[in-house]
Each structure stands twice: as C-alpha cells, then as structure tokens.
Amino acid sequence: MTLSDVAEELEWSPAKLGHIETGIRKWPSVMEISALLRLYGVTGGQREAILTLVRESRLRPWWTEYEDVLSSAYVGNEAGAVYVQSYSGILVPDLLQVPDYTATVARALGHGEHAVERMVAAYLKRQEILDQGGLARYHAVVEEDALQRVSGDLELLRAQTTRIVELATESDRVTVQLLPTSAGPHPGVAGPFSVLEFDEDEAALAYVEATQGGSIVEAEESVEACKRVWSGLTRIAASPQATVAILRRMALLT
C-alpha cells in the first residue's frame, strides 16, 4: 500500500502518516499503531509485541529533562535530522562549543551555577550526535566575532579554536566556515538560525532563534528563505580549508 492509500483508508493526512512512519517529529500513540496493525492484518503475538514497543517508546526522551536550559522542540528535531546547517551569530554554534564556552554563555544569560551545570551537561549530550555519527552531515558558519568575544580568556579561546579544528579535520561529516569580521554587514544580520533536513520523505524545517525563545519554521517558502540566506553566508565565508588554517593560527597566537 502506498502512503496515500493508507492515509485515505484511515482518514489521516499523508503528512501525519509520514511523521509516524519516520518517527522524527511524532511519537505515535497506541491507538494510532493499533489502527495501522488492523489495516495491515497484523495479529496475535506480533501485534502485542509491537504495541509493547509503542508503550515503551512513550517514555520521555532525554532532552525533556533539560527544558529549563534548552529548546526541547528544537533538540527533538535535531536528534532526528540527517543534515544540519547552523549559523549562530555572535556565538559559537551549540554543537561546536567546549564546556567552558557553554558555561560562559550560560552565565551571560543570567543563569545561576546550578543551571550553568545543567546547560553544560545538556550541550555535551547534544554533541554526541557528532561524536557518535548520528548526523550524516553538519555544516556550521562561525562568526570571527564569536571567537573574539572570548579573546580576553586566552585559555578558553585556545580550547575553543582547537575543538573546532579537531571536529573539522577529524570527521568528513563536519564542515566549518569562518565568517571574517572584515566581511562587514551580510545576509545573516537578521539573526541566528538553523536549517534541518531529514530523510527524503520528510520536509526540511528551520529554527529561528529569538530573545524569548526560538521558533520552528515549517512553511516551505520560509524554509527556502532561510536556505537563501545560508547560501549567501557560505559564499562570503572563508573556505573550509582556509578556516582550519586561520583557526590554527589563532590557537598558536593565544
């Protein structure tokens, strides 16, 4: 049966069924899976085994435990993405940050030490998708200003630049481009955002950050607008090879 056949039979939208099948943006309910099993003729022990898995899958994912220090809506999508393009403005992108950098940002946001520790722990957990191969591809554009803002702490600057170089050179899935301050005003002046792409049967989405919390953008035209900004940023940023060379010099000079 095609996706359209099943959706029509159950009176669901194709989008809903697609989200259930990929498991990226929707945890299916027991009722929904029961309906699918009936349609597909699955009975007996196999049916009960699958429904047991559905009930177990309703357990809260790890990121919901850190909703006080990160966006659960974004991280849930990040965990299911196969390709992420990230521009974080005056900050080093989350997945590239060393713990001391994350702690510095958390304190700048006004968090107490307990929240600082939780934010560091949450970011380290998120970064496992790079270290353990969860993402097929990750591409970040890093503002030179994001590094210069911690230049008063030479040890931190060295650790952060070294970490970015390690990720960019030791994994063929990670691409980093440095956007020099000398580039002047550029298409990213509106603010930080990320574009997330999923398996071929899932539409891409964008996450646009804001002071009072970011928002998920799913409208195709809005996602395409973010992609155009991304293309503009990658055109004016240093190449991945030049970026590594620049960052290595920065690490040696600190």
Wavefront OBJ file of the C-alpha trace (Angstrom):
o trace
v 0.000 0.000 0.000
v 1.246 3.486 -0.778
v 1.339 6.220 1.833
v -1.638 7.846 0.111
v -3.601 4.576 0.141
v -3.092 4.120 3.889
v -3.824 7.764 4.714
v -7.065 7.632 2.734
v -8.165 4.353 4.322
v -7.607 5.681 7.863
v -8.835 9.214 7.037
v -5.484 10.697 8.064
v -3.413 13.269 6.253
v -0.385 11.909 4.347
v 1.775 14.254 6.444
v 0.580 12.674 9.692
v 1.292 9.177 8.420
v 4.698 10.284 7.157
v 5.593 11.655 10.585
v 4.510 8.408 12.242
v 6.489 6.241 9.824
v 9.735 8.189 10.140
v 9.386 8.727 13.890
v 11.156 12.061 13.630
v 8.603 14.613 14.749
v 5.837 12.458 16.217
v 5.674 9.706 18.806
v 2.744 7.502 17.687
v 0.018 6.632 20.137
v -1.129 3.096 20.915
v -4.445 3.906 19.214
v -2.731 5.046 16.011
v -0.481 1.997 15.793
v -3.447 -0.265 16.584
v -5.262 1.222 13.594
v -2.269 0.568 11.348
v -1.897 -3.007 12.596
v -5.566 -3.708 11.887
v -5.207 -2.334 8.375
v -2.052 -4.354 7.728
v -3.533 -7.560 9.154
v -1.027 -7.945 11.991
v -2.434 -10.139 14.767
v -1.540 -12.340 17.722
v 1.849 -12.243 19.391
v 3.385 -9.982 16.755
v 0.667 -7.386 17.333
v 1.186 -7.453 21.115
v 4.966 -7.201 20.754
v 4.640 -4.121 18.566
v 2.146 -2.469 20.911
v 4.534 -3.132 23.816
v 7.239 -1.285 21.899
v 4.825 1.601 21.331
v 4.100 1.869 25.053
v 7.821 1.793 25.885
v 8.524 4.455 23.266
v 6.205 6.835 25.094
v 8.892 7.292 27.752
v 10.172 10.850 27.801
v 13.294 11.416 25.648
v 16.432 12.715 27.397
v 16.114 16.322 26.232
v 12.810 16.864 28.013
v 14.770 16.711 31.271
v 16.621 19.896 30.279
v 13.750 22.091 29.138
v 14.849 24.804 31.564
v 18.123 25.329 29.676
v 17.412 24.364 26.062
v 14.643 24.256 23.472
v 13.101 20.793 23.631
v 11.234 21.416 20.375
v 14.444 22.157 18.512
v 16.581 19.415 20.052
v 13.909 16.825 19.347
v 14.124 17.706 15.662
v 17.910 17.974 15.761
v 18.108 14.424 17.103
v 16.208 13.125 14.062
v 17.917 15.208 11.367
v 20.384 13.849 8.847
v 21.802 17.253 7.824
v 22.043 20.444 9.878
v 23.189 23.866 8.662
v 23.825 26.226 11.568
v 24.559 29.946 11.894
v 24.685 31.254 15.474
v 25.569 34.917 15.054
v 27.862 36.222 17.798
v 28.040 32.793 19.458
v 29.887 29.635 18.531
v 27.242 27.116 17.349
v 25.996 24.863 20.160
v 27.347 21.605 18.759
v 30.863 23.070 18.486
v 31.113 24.604 21.954
v 33.567 23.379 24.580
v 32.116 23.137 28.111
v 33.853 26.277 29.403
v 32.442 28.272 26.478
v 28.935 26.957 27.168
v 29.328 27.865 30.830
v 30.435 31.387 29.887
v 27.374 31.826 27.667
v 25.071 30.436 30.357
v 26.384 32.953 32.906
v 25.987 35.772 30.362
v 22.327 34.736 30.076
v 21.959 35.218 33.816
v 21.836 31.563 34.859
v 22.902 30.536 38.350
v 25.594 27.909 38.823
v 23.120 25.024 39.031
v 21.580 25.999 35.680
v 25.073 26.527 34.242
v 25.979 22.939 35.102
v 22.727 21.678 33.573
v 23.278 23.639 30.365
v 26.801 22.236 30.021
v 25.511 18.698 30.591
v 22.702 19.181 28.052
v 25.057 20.536 25.386
v 27.517 17.683 25.893
v 24.643 15.238 25.442
v 23.560 17.001 22.253
v 27.101 16.900 20.877
v 27.059 13.109 20.963
v 25.315 13.177 17.582
v 28.611 14.443 16.122
v 30.896 12.120 18.040
v 28.747 9.021 17.566
v 27.760 9.569 13.956
v 24.077 10.376 14.445
v 24.219 13.128 11.828
v 25.156 12.310 8.246
v 26.356 15.898 7.759
v 26.817 19.029 9.871
v 27.795 22.400 8.394
v 28.374 25.489 10.528
v 29.234 29.081 9.713
v 31.106 30.648 12.642
v 31.495 34.392 13.051
v 35.034 35.540 13.799
v 33.390 37.852 16.347
v 32.089 34.805 18.237
v 35.688 33.844 18.993
v 37.000 37.368 19.511
v 34.402 37.922 22.233
v 36.249 35.441 24.459
v 39.726 36.653 23.478
v 40.136 38.046 26.997
v 40.396 34.447 28.213
v 43.257 33.069 26.150
v 42.953 29.572 27.572
v 39.282 29.410 26.616
v 39.955 30.840 23.159
v 42.671 28.240 22.567
v 40.449 25.396 23.745
v 37.528 26.540 21.586
v 39.530 27.051 18.392
v 41.302 23.725 18.905
v 37.988 21.916 19.347
v 36.583 23.368 16.128
v 39.733 22.376 14.226
v 39.511 18.833 15.615
v 35.908 18.438 14.526
v 36.520 19.957 11.095
v 39.571 17.824 10.330
v 38.827 14.501 12.011
v 35.319 13.967 10.644
v 34.343 14.081 6.984
v 30.775 14.752 8.131
v 31.615 18.121 9.746
v 32.220 21.288 7.719
v 33.072 24.640 9.312
v 33.481 28.012 7.622
v 34.707 31.132 9.399
v 32.964 34.398 8.577
v 35.552 37.184 8.991
v 34.605 40.442 10.666
v 36.042 42.225 7.632
v 33.151 40.868 5.567
v 31.020 43.643 7.065
v 27.195 43.513 7.038
v 25.934 40.297 5.468
v 22.738 38.279 4.865
v 22.806 36.858 8.395
v 22.271 40.198 10.144
v 18.658 39.246 10.914
v 19.884 36.713 13.466
v 20.837 33.098 14.168
v 19.027 30.190 12.523
v 19.455 26.555 11.575
v 18.113 24.530 8.664
v 17.414 20.859 9.373
v 16.942 18.243 6.695
v 15.588 14.752 7.242
v 15.237 11.566 5.234
v 13.910 12.108 1.722
v 10.260 11.634 2.679
v 10.383 14.378 5.343
v 10.244 18.088 4.529
v 13.072 20.310 5.788
v 12.415 22.832 8.533
v 14.196 25.838 10.017
v 14.688 27.018 13.568
v 14.933 30.774 14.035
v 16.299 31.970 17.360
v 14.889 34.905 19.318
v 15.358 36.537 22.715
v 12.263 34.921 24.213
v 12.900 31.513 22.697
v 13.170 30.412 19.097
v 10.501 29.079 16.790
v 10.189 26.148 14.415
v 9.503 27.241 10.818
v 7.894 24.633 8.544
v 6.303 26.686 5.745
v 8.162 25.787 2.549
v 8.644 29.388 1.408
v 10.058 30.404 4.797
v 12.456 27.464 4.878
v 13.590 28.340 1.358
v 14.213 31.934 2.506
v 16.499 30.621 5.251
v 18.293 28.450 2.711
v 18.930 31.505 0.532
v 20.441 33.346 3.491
v 22.561 30.284 4.218
v 23.841 30.208 0.642
v 24.789 33.877 0.926
v 26.713 33.236 4.146
v 28.664 30.295 2.744
v 29.635 32.314 -0.326
v 31.282 35.107 1.665
v 32.757 32.950 4.452
v 36.255 31.521 4.224
v 36.533 28.092 2.639
v 36.682 25.083 4.979
v 40.396 24.681 4.242
v 41.165 28.366 4.839
v 39.050 28.265 8.009
v 41.147 25.475 9.519
v 44.340 27.379 8.703
v 43.013 30.585 10.300
v 41.840 28.799 13.434
v 45.155 27.022 13.818
v 46.947 30.370 13.682
v 44.548 31.770 16.272
v 45.250 28.829 18.583
v 49.007 29.300 18.221
v 48.829 33.037 18.865
v 46.903 32.697 22.118
l 1 2 3 4 5 6 7 8 9 10 11 12 13 14 15 16 17 18 19 20 21 22 23 24 25 26 27 28 29 30 31 32 33 34 35 36 37 38 39 40 41 42 43 44 45 46 47 48 49 50 51 52 53 54 55 56 57 58 59 60 61 62 63 64 65 66 67 68 69 70 71 72 73 74 75 76 77 78 79 80 81 82 83 84 85 86 87 88 89 90 91 92 93 94 95 96 97 98 99 100 101 102 103 104 105 106 107 108 109 110 111 112 113 114 115 116 117 118 119 120 121 122 123 124 125 126 127 128 129 130 131 132 133 134 135 136 137 138 139 140 141 142 143 144 145 146 147 148 149 150 151 152 153 154 155 156 157 158 159 160 161 162 163 164 165 166 167 168 169 170 171 172 173 174 175 176 177 178 179 180 181 182 183 184 185 186 187 188 189 190 191 192 193 194 195 196 197 198 199 200 201 202 203 204 205 206 207 208 209 210 211 212 213 214 215 216 217 218 219 220 221 222 223 224 225 226 227 228 229 230 231 232 233 234 235 236 237 238 239 240 241 242 243 244 245 246 247 248 249 250 251 252 253 254
